[in-house]
Every structure is written in structure tokens, then in C-alpha cells.
């Protein structure tokens, strides 16, 4: 099968996660992605367990790419970047606002040199405004976007920070979708586009349907509904935890029957979603005792068969052996050269039943000589740019 983005060349100037994860998804779908790294390499090369300059985070967010190392303070390296941008279909950057212009590569100049270029500028807060110049990481966006407040500690209003870079990753998903939309638009108009995307805007759009639904209607205020999901929590069993959601009457009734309390749906305190919310503490106390009397391994399939939306709470290492994960073939092990075997998820989206397996991530500057040779530069000039090739080097 022909990969949907085969023939698309992406120049990835981004670092850490939001941009790199977006371009990794494009690589999964067949795009050729050239990652441009500063001499010190992407910061994510040093986050998490690592072998040399290859961390687990870097491998996952930069799979399937080629790497060239350029020092953009050098005029000759900057000229290489200009040449690469002129030949690219997509350029992705997440520098702080104004950095490209300070380098002598303002967006309008890049697009003038390559009118078909889809240029993507990812920022934390936006290109302008009171926060625009501040440094940003995921936790900062979780705080400002309301994400942190939407996940309070159980039984309190104290905000928490999710122990994952959720805002970076949802920004990556937003960026990948916007890029493919812009490429489709280019096929119709013949012109590229400049996509501006802030993590704050992406996080708010992600938050709005549920976590911010009490702030949708303007004008005369409506009585606030209970905050979505604020009462959800896992229930302990004899050998683990399970999670349920039973918003529909038949689901709640099936849960009660499965736990041996078919009378609960007729109790006025628990007869409707609204009444269950009002009396949640009482209901939770009852359910906690009922769940605690069962083993997860027997209870989950029985309740699922009865129509209850339920899942066993997997510890992180247990995800690897979850029967549905194994059935889907979601996780793939493959050889990563001198790193040995590594495990990554395959591409989530399947095209006509086909999902691209993950490919290795690059060492820092691994493909520099190869990329420069493709630009038609002679070996002597490549040596000047990158230094002499190591003895026995193939690239």
C-alpha cells in the first residue's frame, strides 16, 4: 500500500515534544522528515532512560526521521537551512516567537522563496500578548488553561498536575491535523500556508466540550451543572482497581445486578443521574463495599458481558500484556541497531487495514552528510560544513 504522505518532505526544526511528535506522526504516514538539531541535540535526548544520546522519549517522538546537525549561528549552516526550506513541503518550528526573524528567516521570506511551503509555528502562549515572551513547558500550560484545576485532588479543590505532558501531546495532534489540512488546501490552491498554533489555544479547545461546559453559554447564567467527571474515581477490588462509567439507566441497572444489589436503581436517591450526583457519597460508600468483595479478573468480564462500561486499572507494566493491546498488535518490538530491541506503539490510524510499523530514530547528526549530498554539495564543501567524515563512515 502507498503511504498517504509518501513524497512529502518535512523539515523539522522543533524540539522536545509538541513539534517532534507531530512530525513523527507524519513520518508514520509516509512523509520524509529531516530533523534539524543544534550541536547539543534535542533536549529530549536526555529525558528518561537512555543509551548514549538516545533516550526513550527521543526515540518515541522522533521515530522514522533523519537527523542533520546545524549551528544556526554559522552563516554557512544557515544557508544550508535556507536551501532545505526551499525544497521542503512542510517546515515545523517551535522556537520562541520572533526567533526565525532574528535568524534572518522571517516567515514571509521563507514563503516568498517557496510559495508552496506549509510553515508551522508552534508557541506556548502565542506570537504576541502579555505572556508571549515567557518560557513555557507543559506544566505551565496545564496551569493557565484550567487543565490543572479540572483535575483536583479527590475530595478537595486543590489542583493537580497530570504526570504526563498532556498539553504538548494534544498540541502535536492538533498540529498534525492542521498540516494535513493545509497540504490538502495546497493541492486545491497551489499555495502553502503559515499555521500559527499555541499550546494554550490547543489546550483550551481540548478542554472545552466537558471540563469547561459550565462556561459555554453567555448572557444570563444557567444553574451550573456538576463539573464533568469530578466524582469519577477507581474502585478497589480484592486484587486491584476497576473504573466504571454508567450514565445510562440500563448501564447503572446492569452494574447493580452484577454486584448483587438489583434494588439500588429503584432507590429514589439513585434513580437518576442527577439524584446519583446529589447522593454520590452514599452511593460511593455502597459501591466501594460491593467492589471490595470481588476479584477484578472475574468481575470485569462478567460486568462487561452484562453491558457495564468497565475496565481493569492496569499498572504501567501491565499494559504490555493486556489482552486487547495484544490482540490489536498496538505495541511493536523491533531492532534499533546498537541499542538492541526497542518497543513502541505502531501508528494508531490504520489505512485500509494497514498501520505503519515504527522505524528507528536517528543519532544526532547521523544523516548530515547524506542530506547535504542530496542537495548536490561536493564532498569538500560537506567536509567544511560538518568536518571530515569519520573513517569507515557510510554517511
Secondary structure, DSSP 8 states (H G I E B T S, - for coil): ---TTTT-EEEE---SSHHHHHHHHHHHTT-EEEEEE-TT--GGGGSSSEETTEEHHHHHHSBTEEEEE--TTSHHHHHHHHHHHHT-SEEEE--STTHHHHTT--HHHHHHH-TT-EEEEEESS-SSSTTTTS---HHHHHHHTTTTTTS--TTS------SS-HHHHHHHHHHHHHHHHHHHHHHHHS--EEEEEEHHHHHHHHHHTTTTGGGS--SS-------TTTT---EEETTEEEEE---SHHHHHHHHHHTT-TTGGGSGGGSSHHHHHHTHHHHHHHHHHHHTTS-HHHHHHHHHHTT--EEE---HHHHTT-HHHHHHT-EEEEE-GGG-EEEEE--SS-BTTB------B--TTTTHHHHHHHTT--HHHHHHHH-S--TT---
